[in-house]
Amino acid sequence: MDIRNEGRAWGDEFYSRWDLIPEKFEASGGKIYWREEDRVNVLGLFLEQVGADRAVRLGDPEVWRAAVAKLGQGG
């Protein structure tokens, strides 16, 4: 994934990204998509197009700060 601060449209990588999207939208056990890998791929694809600056405005900023702090701890 190539997640940047600002969202962007896909250029030359459009078809390689498109291939990561699961064939059908599904939900099971209260989660979207059956496999964790599918959820992570779709999240990454959305983040590429929305951008990190917009994404961190969703939810509590302290949650984002705590997640970033864990990166330095190997988490």
PDB file of N, H, CA, C and O in Angstrom:
ATOM      1  N   MET A   1       0.836  -1.181   0.000  1.00  0.00           N
ATOM      2  CA  MET A   1       0.000   0.000   0.000  1.00  0.00           C
ATOM      3  C   MET A   1       0.882   1.245   0.000  1.00  0.00           C
ATOM      4  O   MET A   1       2.000   1.253   0.514  1.00  0.00           O
ATOM      5  N   ASP A   2       0.337   2.274  -0.588  1.00  0.00           N
ATOM      6  H   ASP A   2      -0.571   2.268  -1.006  1.00  0.00           H
ATOM      7  CA  ASP A   2       1.041   3.556  -0.670  1.00  0.00           C
ATOM      8  C   ASP A   2       0.143   4.638  -0.073  1.00  0.00           C
ATOM      9  O   ASP A   2      -0.425   5.459  -0.793  1.00  0.00           O
ATOM     10  N   ILE A   3       0.027   4.624   1.246  1.00  0.00           N
ATOM     11  H   ILE A   3       0.489   3.957   1.831  1.00  0.00           H
ATOM     12  CA  ILE A   3      -0.842   5.558   1.958  1.00  0.00           C
ATOM     13  C   ILE A   3      -0.053   6.827   2.227  1.00  0.00           C
ATOM     14  O   ILE A   3       1.035   6.790   2.801  1.00  0.00           O
ATOM     15  N   ARG A   4      -0.613   7.944   1.807  1.00  0.00           N
ATOM     16  H   ARG A   4      -1.497   7.975   1.341  1.00  0.00           H
ATOM     17  CA  ARG A   4       0.032   9.243   1.951  1.00  0.00           C
ATOM     18  C   ARG A   4      -0.834  10.146   2.815  1.00  0.00           C
ATOM     19  O   ARG A   4      -1.948   9.777   3.189  1.00  0.00           O
ATOM     20  N   ASN A   5      -0.326  11.316   3.126  1.00  0.00           N
ATOM     21  H   ASN A   5       0.578  11.615   2.822  1.00  0.00           H
ATOM     22  CA  ASN A   5      -1.125  12.254   3.907  1.00  0.00           C
ATOM     23  C   ASN A   5      -2.392  12.663   3.169  1.00  0.00           C
ATOM     24  O   ASN A   5      -3.479  12.673   3.745  1.00  0.00           O
ATOM     25  N   GLU A   6      -2.248  12.991   1.915  1.00  0.00           N
ATOM     26  H   GLU A   6      -1.365  12.983   1.446  1.00  0.00           H
ATOM     27  CA  GLU A   6      -3.396  13.374   1.092  1.00  0.00           C
ATOM     28  C   GLU A   6      -3.854  12.161   0.295  1.00  0.00           C
ATOM     29  O   GLU A   6      -3.036  11.376  -0.184  1.00  0.00           O
ATOM     30  N   GLY A   7      -5.161  12.018   0.159  1.00  0.00           N
ATOM     31  H   GLY A   7      -5.825  12.656   0.548  1.00  0.00           H
ATOM     32  CA  GLY A   7      -5.704  10.935  -0.649  1.00  0.00           C
ATOM     33  C   GLY A   7      -5.373  11.154  -2.118  1.00  0.00           C
ATOM     34  O   GLY A   7      -5.050  12.262  -2.544  1.00  0.00           O
ATOM     35  N   ARG A   8      -5.460  10.088  -2.868  1.00  0.00           N
ATOM     36  H   ARG A   8      -5.723   9.187  -2.522  1.00  0.00           H
ATOM     37  CA  ARG A   8      -5.121  10.189  -4.281  1.00  0.00           C
ATOM     38  C   ARG A   8      -5.869   9.128  -5.075  1.00  0.00           C
ATOM     39  O   ARG A   8      -6.257   8.084  -4.551  1.00  0.00           O
ATOM     40  N   ALA A   9      -6.057   9.427  -6.344  1.00  0.00           N
ATOM     41  H   ALA A   9      -5.741  10.275  -6.770  1.00  0.00           H
ATOM     42  CA  ALA A   9      -6.613   8.435  -7.263  1.00  0.00           C
ATOM     43  C   ALA A   9      -5.485   7.498  -7.686  1.00  0.00           C
ATOM     44  O   ALA A   9      -4.318   7.888  -7.696  1.00  0.00           O
ATOM     45  N   TRP A  10      -5.830   6.293  -8.025  1.00  0.00           N
ATOM     46  H   TRP A  10      -6.779   5.976  -8.017  1.00  0.00           H
ATOM     47  CA  TRP A  10      -4.832   5.361  -8.514  1.00  0.00           C
ATOM     48  C   TRP A  10      -4.492   5.688  -9.959  1.00  0.00           C
ATOM     49  O   TRP A  10      -5.367   6.020 -10.758  1.00  0.00           O
ATOM     50  N   GLY A  11      -3.236   5.593 -10.276  1.00  0.00           N
ATOM     51  H   GLY A  11      -2.525   5.323  -9.627  1.00  0.00           H
ATOM     52  CA  GLY A  11      -2.786   5.808 -11.645  1.00  0.00           C
ATOM     53  C   GLY A  11      -2.481   4.475 -12.289  1.00  0.00           C
ATOM     54  O   GLY A  11      -3.378   3.665 -12.524  1.00  0.00           O
ATOM     55  N   ASP A  12      -1.210   4.253 -12.572  1.00  0.00           N
ATOM     56  H   ASP A  12      -0.482   4.911 -12.381  1.00  0.00           H
ATOM     57  CA  ASP A  12      -0.779   3.015 -13.231  1.00  0.00           C
ATOM     58  C   ASP A  12      -1.075   1.764 -12.408  1.00  0.00           C
ATOM     59  O   ASP A  12      -1.173   0.664 -12.952  1.00  0.00           O
ATOM     60  N   GLU A  13      -1.214   1.938 -11.101  1.00  0.00           N
ATOM     61  H   GLU A  13      -1.134   2.832 -10.660  1.00  0.00           H
ATOM     62  CA  GLU A  13      -1.433   0.772 -10.241  1.00  0.00           C
ATOM     63  C   GLU A  13      -2.902   0.394 -10.094  1.00  0.00           C
ATOM     64  O   GLU A  13      -3.229  -0.474  -9.285  1.00  0.00           O
ATOM     65  N   PHE A  14      -3.791   1.021 -10.852  1.00  0.00           N
ATOM     66  H   PHE A  14      -3.526   1.727 -11.509  1.00  0.00           H
ATOM     67  CA  PHE A  14      -5.230   0.787 -10.707  1.00  0.00           C
ATOM     68  C   PHE A  14      -5.571  -0.701 -10.707  1.00  0.00           C
ATOM     69  O   PHE A  14      -6.231  -1.177  -9.783  1.00  0.00           O
ATOM     70  N   TYR A  15      -5.142  -1.428 -11.706  1.00  0.00           N
ATOM     71  H   TYR A  15      -4.606  -1.041 -12.456  1.00  0.00           H
ATOM     72  CA  TYR A  15      -5.552  -2.835 -11.822  1.00  0.00           C
ATOM     73  C   TYR A  15      -4.923  -3.715 -10.742  1.00  0.00           C
ATOM     74  O   TYR A  15      -5.547  -4.681 -10.300  1.00  0.00           O
ATOM     75  N   SER A  16      -3.716  -3.404 -10.315  1.00  0.00           N
ATOM     76  H   SER A  16      -3.210  -2.620 -10.674  1.00  0.00           H
ATOM     77  CA  SER A  16      -3.127  -4.197  -9.230  1.00  0.00           C
ATOM     78  C   SER A  16      -3.886  -3.955  -7.923  1.00  0.00           C
ATOM     79  O   SER A  16      -4.025  -4.869  -7.110  1.00  0.00           O
ATOM     80  N   ARG A  17      -4.379  -2.726  -7.716  1.00  0.00           N
ATOM     81  H   ARG A  17      -4.267  -1.984  -8.376  1.00  0.00           H
ATOM     82  CA  ARG A  17      -5.181  -2.429  -6.524  1.00  0.00           C
ATOM     83  C   ARG A  17      -6.564  -3.072  -6.651  1.00  0.00           C
ATOM     84  O   ARG A  17      -7.080  -3.650  -5.694  1.00  0.00           O
ATOM     85  N   TRP A  18      -7.146  -2.966  -7.825  1.00  0.00           N
ATOM     86  H   TRP A  18      -6.726  -2.497  -8.602  1.00  0.00           H
ATOM     87  CA  TRP A  18      -8.476  -3.517  -8.059  1.00  0.00           C
ATOM     88  C   TRP A  18      -8.501  -5.014  -7.771  1.00  0.00           C
ATOM     89  O   TRP A  18      -9.498  -5.536  -7.272  1.00  0.00           O
ATOM     90  N   ASP A  19      -7.415  -5.698  -8.081  1.00  0.00           N
ATOM     91  H   ASP A  19      -6.606  -5.274  -8.487  1.00  0.00           H
ATOM     92  CA  ASP A  19      -7.331  -7.142  -7.833  1.00  0.00           C
ATOM     93  C   ASP A  19      -7.340  -7.483  -6.343  1.00  0.00           C
ATOM     94  O   ASP A  19      -7.603  -8.631  -5.987  1.00  0.00           O
ATOM     95  N   LEU A  20      -7.061  -6.524  -5.469  1.00  0.00           N
ATOM     96  H   LEU A  20      -6.848  -5.591  -5.759  1.00  0.00           H
ATOM     97  CA  LEU A  20      -7.065  -6.764  -4.029  1.00  0.00           C
ATOM     98  C   LEU A  20      -8.468  -6.700  -3.421  1.00  0.00           C
ATOM     99  O   LEU A  20      -8.677  -7.141  -2.291  1.00  0.00           O
ATOM    100  N   ILE A  21      -9.420  -6.155  -4.165  1.00  0.00           N
ATOM    101  H   ILE A  21      -9.250  -5.797  -5.083  1.00  0.00           H
ATOM    102  CA  ILE A  21     -10.779  -6.010  -3.650  1.00  0.00           C
ATOM    103  C   ILE A  21     -11.476  -7.363  -3.733  1.00  0.00           C
ATOM    104  O   ILE A  21     -11.499  -7.982  -4.797  1.00  0.00           O
ATOM    105  N   PRO A  22     -12.045  -7.828  -2.617  1.00  0.00           N
ATOM    106  CA  PRO A  22     -12.763  -9.105  -2.658  1.00  0.00           C
ATOM    107  C   PRO A  22     -13.885  -9.066  -3.702  1.00  0.00           C
ATOM    108  O   PRO A  22     -14.440  -8.011  -4.008  1.00  0.00           O
ATOM    109  N   GLU A  23     -14.194 -10.233  -4.229  1.00  0.00           N
ATOM    110  H   GLU A  23     -13.743 -11.090  -3.980  1.00  0.00           H
ATOM    111  CA  GLU A  23     -15.159 -10.331  -5.327  1.00  0.00           C
ATOM    112  C   GLU A  23     -16.544  -9.837  -4.935  1.00  0.00           C
ATOM    113  O   GLU A  23     -17.243  -9.236  -5.751  1.00  0.00           O
ATOM    114  N   LYS A  24     -16.946 -10.085  -3.697  1.00  0.00           N
ATOM    115  H   LYS A  24     -16.378 -10.573  -3.034  1.00  0.00           H
ATOM    116  CA  LYS A  24     -18.275  -9.657  -3.266  1.00  0.00           C
ATOM    117  C   LYS A  24     -18.196  -9.091  -1.849  1.00  0.00           C
ATOM    118  O   LYS A  24     -17.325  -9.452  -1.058  1.00  0.00           O
ATOM    119  N   PHE A  25     -19.121  -8.207  -1.561  1.00  0.00           N
ATOM    120  H   PHE A  25     -19.829  -7.913  -2.203  1.00  0.00           H
ATOM    121  CA  PHE A  25     -19.221  -7.616  -0.230  1.00  0.00           C
ATOM    122  C   PHE A  25     -19.967  -8.599   0.646  1.00  0.00           C
ATOM    123  O   PHE A  25     -21.053  -9.053   0.285  1.00  0.00           O
ATOM    124  N   GLU A  26     -19.396  -8.937   1.802  1.00  0.00           N
ATOM    125  H   GLU A  26     -18.514  -8.568   2.095  1.00  0.00           H
ATOM    126  CA  GLU A  26     -20.026  -9.912   2.668  1.00  0.00           C
ATOM    127  C   GLU A  26     -19.812  -9.534   4.123  1.00  0.00           C
ATOM    128  O   GLU A  26     -18.907  -8.769   4.455  1.00  0.00           O
ATOM    129  N   ALA A  27     -20.650 -10.074   4.975  1.00  0.00           N
ATOM    130  H   ALA A  27     -21.386 -10.695   4.705  1.00  0.00           H
ATOM    131  CA  ALA A  27     -20.515  -9.861   6.414  1.00  0.00           C
ATOM    132  C   ALA A  27     -20.801 -11.177   7.120  1.00  0.00           C
ATOM    133  O   ALA A  27     -21.664 -11.950   6.704  1.00  0.00           O
ATOM    134  N   SER A  28     -20.051 -11.417   8.205  1.00  0.00           N
ATOM    135  H   SER A  28     -19.350 -10.789   8.542  1.00  0.00           H
ATOM    136  CA  SER A  28     -20.233 -12.645   8.963  1.00  0.00           C
ATOM    137  C   SER A  28     -19.784 -12.404  10.397  1.00  0.00           C
ATOM    138  O   SER A  28     -18.716 -11.838  10.633  1.00  0.00           O
ATOM    139  N   GLY A  29     -20.582 -12.825  11.332  1.00  0.00           N
ATOM    140  H   GLY A  29     -21.449 -13.284  11.140  1.00  0.00           H
ATOM    141  CA  GLY A  29     -20.206 -12.708  12.734  1.00  0.00           C
ATOM    142  C   GLY A  29     -19.979 -11.268  13.174  1.00  0.00           C
ATOM    143  O   GLY A  29     -19.154 -11.007  14.050  1.00  0.00           O
ATOM    144  N   GLY A  30     -20.705 -10.336  12.573  1.00  0.00           N
ATOM    145  H   GLY A  30     -21.376 -10.548  11.862  1.00  0.00           H
ATOM    146  CA  GLY A  30     -20.564  -8.938  12.941  1.00  0.00           C
ATOM    147  C   GLY A  30     -19.375  -8.237  12.317  1.00  0.00           C
ATOM    148  O   GLY A  30     -19.085  -7.092  12.662  1.00  0.00           O
ATOM    149  N   LYS A  31     -18.683  -8.901  11.405  1.00  0.00           N
ATOM    150  H   LYS A  31     -18.919  -9.831  11.125  1.00  0.00           H
ATOM    151  CA  LYS A  31     -17.527  -8.306  10.739  1.00  0.00           C
ATOM    152  C   LYS A  31     -17.755  -8.282   9.237  1.00  0.00           C
ATOM    153  O   LYS A  31     -18.370  -9.180   8.661  1.00  0.00           O
ATOM    154  N   ILE A  32     -17.234  -7.215   8.616  1.00  0.00           N
ATOM    155  H   ILE A  32     -16.734  -6.486   9.084  1.00  0.00           H
ATOM    156  CA  ILE A  32     -17.294  -7.135   7.161  1.00  0.00           C
ATOM    157  C   ILE A  32     -16.164  -7.998   6.612  1.00  0.00           C
ATOM    158  O   ILE A  32     -15.021  -7.890   7.054  1.00  0.00           O
ATOM    159  N   TYR A  33     -16.479  -8.823   5.682  1.00  0.00           N
ATOM    160  H   TYR A  33     -17.408  -8.910   5.323  1.00  0.00           H
ATOM    161  CA  TYR A  33     -15.571  -9.786   5.056  1.00  0.00           C
ATOM    162  C   TYR A  33     -15.188 -10.891   6.032  1.00  0.00           C
ATOM    163  O   TYR A  33     -15.041 -10.665   7.233  1.00  0.00           O
ATOM    164  N   TRP A  34     -15.035 -12.053   5.499  1.00  0.00           N
ATOM    165  H   TRP A  34     -15.154 -12.236   4.523  1.00  0.00           H
ATOM    166  CA  TRP A  34     -14.752 -13.245   6.294  1.00  0.00           C
ATOM    167  C   TRP A  34     -13.303 -13.261   6.772  1.00  0.00           C
ATOM    168  O   TRP A  34     -13.028 -13.605   7.922  1.00  0.00           O
ATOM    169  N   ARG A  35     -12.389 -12.894   5.900  1.00  0.00           N
ATOM    170  H   ARG A  35     -12.612 -12.615   4.966  1.00  0.00           H
ATOM    171  CA  ARG A  35     -10.964 -13.008   6.223  1.00  0.00           C
ATOM    172  C   ARG A  35     -10.381 -11.669   6.686  1.00  0.00           C
ATOM    173  O   ARG A  35     -10.705 -10.620   6.129  1.00  0.00           O
ATOM    174  N   GLU A  36      -9.542 -11.710   7.681  1.00  0.00           N
ATOM    175  H   GLU A  36      -9.279 -12.562   8.134  1.00  0.00           H
ATOM    176  CA  GLU A  36      -8.839 -10.522   8.179  1.00  0.00           C
ATOM    177  C   GLU A  36      -8.021  -9.877   7.062  1.00  0.00           C
ATOM    178  O   GLU A  36      -7.961  -8.651   6.959  1.00  0.00           O
ATOM    179  N   GLU A  37      -7.399 -10.695   6.235  1.00  0.00           N
ATOM    180  H   GLU A  37      -7.447 -11.690   6.318  1.00  0.00           H
ATOM    181  CA  GLU A  37      -6.595 -10.181   5.124  1.00  0.00           C
ATOM    182  C   GLU A  37      -7.441  -9.303   4.187  1.00  0.00           C
ATOM    183  O   GLU A  37      -6.977  -8.265   3.715  1.00  0.00           O
ATOM    184  N   ASP A  38      -8.668  -9.723   3.927  1.00  0.00           N
ATOM    185  H   ASP A  38      -9.045 -10.566   4.310  1.00  0.00           H
ATOM    186  CA  ASP A  38      -9.560  -8.922   3.078  1.00  0.00           C
ATOM    187  C   ASP A  38      -9.889  -7.585   3.740  1.00  0.00           C
ATOM    188  O   ASP A  38      -9.894  -6.546   3.079  1.00  0.00           O
ATOM    189  N   ARG A  39     -10.164  -7.612   5.044  1.00  0.00           N
ATOM    190  H   ARG A  39     -10.160  -8.455   5.581  1.00  0.00           H
ATOM    191  CA  ARG A  39     -10.480  -6.364   5.756  1.00  0.00           C
ATOM    192  C   ARG A  39      -9.304  -5.404   5.722  1.00  0.00           C
ATOM    193  O   ARG A  39      -9.491  -4.208   5.498  1.00  0.00           O
ATOM    194  N   VAL A  40      -8.109  -5.901   5.939  1.00  0.00           N
ATOM    195  H   VAL A  40      -7.957  -6.873   6.122  1.00  0.00           H
ATOM    196  CA  VAL A  40      -6.914  -5.056   5.936  1.00  0.00           C
ATOM    197  C   VAL A  40      -6.654  -4.497   4.537  1.00  0.00           C
ATOM    198  O   VAL A  40      -6.322  -3.321   4.393  1.00  0.00           O
ATOM    199  N   ASN A  41      -6.803  -5.331   3.512  1.00  0.00           N
ATOM    200  H   ASN A  41      -7.074  -6.286   3.629  1.00  0.00           H
ATOM    201  CA  ASN A  41      -6.600  -4.855   2.138  1.00  0.00           C
ATOM    202  C   ASN A  41      -7.583  -3.745   1.776  1.00  0.00           C
ATOM    203  O   ASN A  41      -7.191  -2.724   1.211  1.00  0.00           O
ATOM    204  N   VAL A  42      -8.850  -3.943   2.098  1.00  0.00           N
ATOM    205  H   VAL A  42      -9.169  -4.773   2.557  1.00  0.00           H
ATOM    206  CA  VAL A  42      -9.860  -2.936   1.763  1.00  0.00           C
ATOM    207  C   VAL A  42      -9.609  -1.649   2.550  1.00  0.00           C
ATOM    208  O   VAL A  42      -9.751  -0.556   2.002  1.00  0.00           O
ATOM    209  N   LEU A  43      -9.243  -1.762   3.808  1.00  0.00           N
ATOM    210  H   LEU A  43      -9.127  -2.649   4.253  1.00  0.00           H
ATOM    211  CA  LEU A  43      -8.904  -0.579   4.597  1.00  0.00           C
ATOM    212  C   LEU A  43      -7.742   0.171   3.958  1.00  0.00           C
ATOM    213  O   LEU A  43      -7.798   1.392   3.810  1.00  0.00           O
ATOM    214  N   GLY A  44      -6.703  -0.543   3.582  1.00  0.00           N
ATOM    215  H   GLY A  44      -6.658  -1.534   3.702  1.00  0.00           H
ATOM    216  CA  GLY A  44      -5.547   0.085   2.938  1.00  0.00           C
ATOM    217  C   GLY A  44      -5.916   0.776   1.641  1.00  0.00           C
ATOM    218  O   GLY A  44      -5.422   1.866   1.352  1.00  0.00           O
ATOM    219  N   LEU A  45      -6.778   0.153   0.862  1.00  0.00           N
ATOM    220  H   LEU A  45      -7.179  -0.733   1.096  1.00  0.00           H
ATOM    221  CA  LEU A  45      -7.205   0.757  -0.400  1.00  0.00           C
ATOM    222  C   LEU A  45      -7.977   2.044  -0.158  1.00  0.00           C
ATOM    223  O   LEU A  45      -7.768   3.037  -0.855  1.00  0.00           O
ATOM    224  N   PHE A  46      -8.864   2.031   0.822  1.00  0.00           N
ATOM    225  H   PHE A  46      -9.033   1.224   1.388  1.00  0.00           H
ATOM    226  CA  PHE A  46      -9.589   3.257   1.158  1.00  0.00           C
ATOM    227  C   PHE A  46      -8.638   4.336   1.675  1.00  0.00           C
ATOM    228  O   PHE A  46      -8.777   5.509   1.330  1.00  0.00           O
ATOM    229  N   LEU A  47      -7.685   3.940   2.493  1.00  0.00           N
ATOM    230  H   LEU A  47      -7.572   2.987   2.773  1.00  0.00           H
ATOM    231  CA  LEU A  47      -6.735   4.923   3.035  1.00  0.00           C
ATOM    232  C   LEU A  47      -5.884   5.545   1.938  1.00  0.00           C
ATOM    233  O   LEU A  47      -5.554   6.729   2.010  1.00  0.00           O
ATOM    234  N   GLU A  48      -5.526   4.771   0.933  1.00  0.00           N
ATOM    235  H   GLU A  48      -5.794   3.809   0.875  1.00  0.00           H
ATOM    236  CA  GLU A  48      -4.790   5.345  -0.197  1.00  0.00           C
ATOM    237  C   GLU A  48      -5.597   6.463  -0.852  1.00  0.00           C
ATOM    238  O   GLU A  48      -5.041   7.488  -1.247  1.00  0.00           O
ATOM    239  N   GLN A  49      -6.891   6.265  -0.965  1.00  0.00           N
ATOM    240  H   GLN A  49      -7.342   5.432  -0.645  1.00  0.00           H
ATOM    241  CA  GLN A  49      -7.708   7.239  -1.677  1.00  0.00           C
ATOM    242  C   GLN A  49      -8.204   8.374  -0.790  1.00  0.00           C
ATOM    243  O   GLN A  49      -8.485   9.463  -1.290  1.00  0.00           O
ATOM    244  N   VAL A  50      -8.316   8.146   0.501  1.00  0.00           N
ATOM    245  H   VAL A  50      -8.088   7.262   0.908  1.00  0.00           H
ATOM    246  CA  VAL A  50      -8.782   9.183   1.427  1.00  0.00           C
ATOM    247  C   VAL A  50      -7.617   9.965   2.016  1.00  0.00           C
ATOM    248  O   VAL A  50      -7.708  11.181   2.184  1.00  0.00           O
ATOM    249  N   GLY A  51      -6.535   9.283   2.327  1.00  0.00           N
ATOM    250  H   GLY A  51      -6.461   8.295   2.190  1.00  0.00           H
ATOM    251  CA  GLY A  51      -5.360   9.911   2.915  1.00  0.00           C
ATOM    252  C   GLY A  51      -5.359   9.848   4.437  1.00  0.00           C
ATOM    253  O   GLY A  51      -6.409   9.820   5.078  1.00  0.00           O
ATOM    254  N   ALA A  52      -4.158   9.826   4.995  1.00  0.00           N
ATOM    255  H   ALA A  52      -3.305   9.849   4.474  1.00  0.00           H
ATOM    256  CA  ALA A  52      -3.988   9.715   6.444  1.00  0.00           C
ATOM    257  C   ALA A  52      -4.495  10.951   7.176  1.00  0.00           C
ATOM    258  O   ALA A  52      -5.046  10.837   8.271  1.00  0.00           O
ATOM    259  N   ASP A  53      -4.316  12.132   6.583  1.00  0.00           N
ATOM    260  H   ASP A  53      -3.868  12.224   5.693  1.00  0.00           H
ATOM    261  CA  ASP A  53      -4.762  13.353   7.255  1.00  0.00           C
ATOM    262  C   ASP A  53      -6.261  13.310   7.542  1.00  0.00           C
ATOM    263  O   ASP A  53      -6.703  13.764   8.597  1.00  0.00           O
ATOM    264  N   ARG A  54      -7.025  12.782   6.633  1.00  0.00           N
ATOM    265  H   ARG A  54      -6.666  12.413   5.775  1.00  0.00           H
ATOM    266  CA  ARG A  54      -8.478  12.678   6.828  1.00  0.00           C
ATOM    267  C   ARG A  54      -8.818  11.514   7.751  1.00  0.00           C
ATOM    268  O   ARG A  54      -9.726  11.619   8.575  1.00  0.00           O
ATOM    269  N   ALA A  55      -8.102  10.421   7.619  1.00  0.00           N
ATOM    270  H   ALA A  55      -7.364  10.336   6.950  1.00  0.00           H
ATOM    271  CA  ALA A  55      -8.402   9.223   8.414  1.00  0.00           C
ATOM    272  C   ALA A  55      -8.236   9.479   9.904  1.00  0.00           C
ATOM    273  O   ALA A  55      -9.046   9.001  10.699  1.00  0.00           O
ATOM    274  N   VAL A  56      -7.216  10.214  10.300  1.00  0.00           N
ATOM    275  H   VAL A  56      -6.558  10.602   9.655  1.00  0.00           H
ATOM    276  CA  VAL A  56      -6.982  10.425  11.730  1.00  0.00           C
ATOM    277  C   VAL A  56      -8.013  11.346  12.363  1.00  0.00           C
ATOM    278  O   VAL A  56      -8.046  11.496  13.584  1.00  0.00           O
ATOM    279  N   ARG A  57      -8.845  11.956  11.548  1.00  0.00           N
ATOM    280  H   ARG A  57      -8.818  11.834  10.556  1.00  0.00           H
ATOM    281  CA  ARG A  57      -9.930  12.776  12.085  1.00  0.00           C
ATOM    282  C   ARG A  57     -11.161  11.933  12.431  1.00  0.00           C
ATOM    283  O   ARG A  57     -12.132  12.436  12.996  1.00  0.00           O
ATOM    284  N   LEU A  58     -11.105  10.663  12.088  1.00  0.00           N
ATOM    285  H   LEU A  58     -10.316  10.254  11.629  1.00  0.00           H
ATOM    286  CA  LEU A  58     -12.176   9.738  12.438  1.00  0.00           C
ATOM    287  C   LEU A  58     -11.831   9.117  13.788  1.00  0.00           C
ATOM    288  O   LEU A  58     -10.775   8.500  13.929  1.00  0.00           O
ATOM    289  N   GLY A  59     -12.676   9.266  14.750  1.00  0.00           N
ATOM    290  H   GLY A  59     -13.534   9.768  14.635  1.00  0.00           H
ATOM    291  CA  GLY A  59     -12.434   8.671  16.055  1.00  0.00           C
ATOM    292  C   GLY A  59     -11.656   9.578  16.987  1.00  0.00           C
ATOM    293  O   GLY A  59     -11.419  10.749  16.691  1.00  0.00           O
ATOM    294  N   ASP A  60     -11.272   9.026  18.096  1.00  0.00           N
ATOM    295  H   ASP A  60     -11.465   8.074  18.337  1.00  0.00           H
ATOM    296  CA  ASP A  60     -10.588   9.733  19.180  1.00  0.00           C
ATOM    297  C   ASP A  60      -9.109   9.905  18.854  1.00  0.00           C
ATOM    298  O   ASP A  60      -8.424   8.912  18.607  1.00  0.00           O
ATOM    299  N   PRO A  61      -8.593  11.137  18.845  1.00  0.00           N
ATOM    300  CA  PRO A  61      -7.172  11.356  18.560  1.00  0.00           C
ATOM    301  C   PRO A  61      -6.237  10.600  19.507  1.00  0.00           C
ATOM    302  O   PRO A  61      -5.136  10.220  19.110  1.00  0.00           O
ATOM    303  N   GLU A  62      -6.656  10.384  20.730  1.00  0.00           N
ATOM    304  H   GLU A  62      -7.551  10.694  21.052  1.00  0.00           H
ATOM    305  CA  GLU A  62      -5.804   9.649  21.679  1.00  0.00           C
ATOM    306  C   GLU A  62      -5.608   8.200  21.260  1.00  0.00           C
ATOM    307  O   GLU A  62      -4.559   7.613  21.524  1.00  0.00           O
ATOM    308  N   VAL A  63      -6.586   7.632  20.623  1.00  0.00           N
ATOM    309  H   VAL A  63      -7.438   8.109  20.408  1.00  0.00           H
ATOM    310  CA  VAL A  63      -6.455   6.252  20.124  1.00  0.00           C
ATOM    311  C   VAL A  63      -5.378   6.210  19.049  1.00  0.00           C
ATOM    312  O   VAL A  63      -4.552   5.297  19.038  1.00  0.00           O
ATOM    313  N   TRP A  64      -5.376   7.197  18.135  1.00  0.00           N
ATOM    314  H   TRP A  64      -6.047   7.938  18.144  1.00  0.00           H
ATOM    315  CA  TRP A  64      -4.362   7.269  17.086  1.00  0.00           C
ATOM    316  C   TRP A  64      -2.983   7.474  17.695  1.00  0.00           C
ATOM    317  O   TRP A  64      -2.022   6.819  17.291  1.00  0.00           O
ATOM    318  N   ARG A  65      -2.877   8.378  18.664  1.00  0.00           N
ATOM    319  H   ARG A  65      -3.658   8.910  18.993  1.00  0.00           H
ATOM    320  CA  ARG A  65      -1.572   8.631  19.313  1.00  0.00           C
ATOM    321  C   ARG A  65      -1.044   7.370  19.996  1.00  0.00           C
ATOM    322  O   ARG A  65       0.142   7.054  19.900  1.00  0.00           O
ATOM    323  N   ALA A  66      -1.922   6.662  20.675  1.00  0.00           N
ATOM    324  H   ALA A  66      -2.885   6.918  20.753  1.00  0.00           H
ATOM    325  CA  ALA A  66      -1.498   5.430  21.371  1.00  0.00           C
ATOM    326  C   ALA A  66      -1.032   4.382  20.357  1.00  0.00           C
ATOM    327  O   ALA A  66      -0.055   3.675  20.604  1.00  0.00           O
ATOM    328  N   ALA A  67      -1.715   4.281  19.232  1.00  0.00           N
ATOM    329  H   ALA A  67      -2.508   4.855  19.031  1.00  0.00           H
ATOM    330  CA  ALA A  67      -1.318   3.307  18.199  1.00  0.00           C
ATOM    331  C   ALA A  67       0.049   3.667  17.626  1.00  0.00           C
ATOM    332  O   ALA A  67       0.882   2.785  17.418  1.00  0.00           O
ATOM    333  N   VAL A  68       0.289   4.941  17.371  1.00  0.00           N
ATOM    334  H   VAL A  68      -0.387   5.658  17.540  1.00  0.00           H
ATOM    335  CA  VAL A  68       1.589   5.377  16.837  1.00  0.00           C
ATOM    336  C   VAL A  68       2.677   5.153  17.878  1.00  0.00           C
ATOM    337  O   VAL A  68       3.787   4.750  17.531  1.00  0.00           O
ATOM    338  N   ALA A  69       2.377   5.407  19.145  1.00  0.00           N
ATOM    339  H   ALA A  69       1.475   5.734  19.427  1.00  0.00           H
ATOM    340  CA  ALA A  69       3.374   5.187  20.198  1.00  0.00           C
ATOM    341  C   ALA A  69       3.794   3.727  20.267  1.00  0.00           C
ATOM    342  O   ALA A  69       4.953   3.428  20.556  1.00  0.00           O
ATOM    343  N   LYS A  70       2.865   2.817  20.006  1.00  0.00           N
ATOM    344  H   LYS A  70       1.924   3.059  19.771  1.00  0.00           H
ATOM    345  CA  LYS A  70       3.191   1.382  20.020  1.00  0.00           C
ATOM    346  C   LYS A  70       4.173   1.000  18.920  1.00  0.00           C
ATOM    347  O   LYS A  70       4.902   0.017  19.055  1.00  0.00           O
ATOM    348  N   LEU A  71       4.199   1.778  17.820  1.00  0.00           N
ATOM    349  H   LEU A  71       3.607   2.576  17.711  1.00  0.00           H
ATOM    350  CA  LEU A  71       5.133   1.479  16.738  1.00  0.00           C
ATOM    351  C   LEU A  71       6.565   1.532  17.229  1.00  0.00           C
ATOM    352  O   LEU A  71       7.385   0.697  16.850  1.00  0.00           O
ATOM    353  N   GLY A  72       6.868   2.499  18.061  1.00  0.00           N
ATOM    354  H   GLY A  72       6.201   3.178  18.369  1.00  0.00           H
ATOM    355  CA  GLY A  72       8.226   2.630  18.604  1.00  0.00           C
ATOM    356  C   GLY A  72       8.574   1.548  19.596  1.00  0.00           C
ATOM    357  O   GLY A  72       9.743   1.357  19.930  1.00  0.00           O
ATOM    358  N   GLN A  73       7.559   0.830  20.074  1.00  0.00           N
ATOM    359  H   GLN A  73       6.609   0.985  19.803  1.00  0.00           H
ATOM    360  CA  GLN A  73       7.769  -0.243  21.051  1.00  0.00           C
ATOM    361  C   GLN A  73       7.711  -1.614  20.394  1.00  0.00           C
ATOM    362  O   GLN A  73       7.689  -2.640  21.073  1.00  0.00           O
ATOM    363  N   GLY A  74       7.686  -1.621  19.070  1.00  0.00           N
ATOM    364  H   GLY A  74       7.704  -0.787  18.518  1.00  0.00           H
ATOM    365  CA  GLY A  74       7.620  -2.894  18.363  1.00  0.00           C
ATOM    366  C   GLY A  74       6.216  -3.463  18.313  1.00  0.00           C
ATOM    367  O   GLY A  74       6.044  -4.628  17.957  1.00  0.00           O
ATOM    368  N   GLY A  75       5.201  -2.673  18.662  1.00  0.00           N
ATOM    369  H   GLY A  75       5.341  -1.726  18.952  1.00  0.00           H
ATOM    370  CA  GLY A  75       3.822  -3.152  18.703  1.00  0.00           C
ATOM    371  C   GLY A  75       3.069  -2.971  17.431  1.00  0.00           C
ATOM    372  O   GLY A  75       1.897  -3.339  17.349  1.00  0.00           O
TER     373      GLY A  75
END
